[in-house]
């Protein structure tokens, strides 16, 4: 964990040192269908299909959605942005076996350095793609198990857009810790 903190501090220091060139952008967003949510749906669906031949088995997944915050710094060439992204999601999984139900909670917190490339920059809008990779802190708790683990985190933005000047809205299509579809508000200064 100490290595992670040192890497994040070093990354932020380098990013802030380059901030003299352009702008700092802070983004807050909400995403749906993250990689964790998708994995739980697929795993539980496969289990339900196999077990349902022998018992009455079903499941329900409730998600908080993937909340995320990004801090991006434009470099000398405005097309390039670097920064840090954090994302959080909570899943509540209920499995039904015959007349018995079991609850599990899956809490995920991701910290990822991020890079964006802006393809098209206009006065009020731009289009971009990006990648973020880092660590995911996972807490999985059920009726008998409590597991804390750290795994690889990622998010790939296939296509994103912003519209606005100092305060802008944004939308993204991607895959990873921040969700398949993501939207929010960005503030640049």
Secondary structure, DSSP 8 states (H G I E B T S, - for coil): -HHHHHHHHHHHHHHHHGGGGS-EEEEEEEEES-HHHHHHHHHHHHHHHHHTTTS-EEEEEEE--EEEEEEEEE-SSTTEEEEEEEEEEEEEEEEEETTEEEEEEEEEEEEEEEEEEEEEE-SSEEEEEEEEEEEEEEEEE-SS-EEEEEEEEEEEEEEEEEEESSEEEEEEEEEETT-SEEEEEEEE-
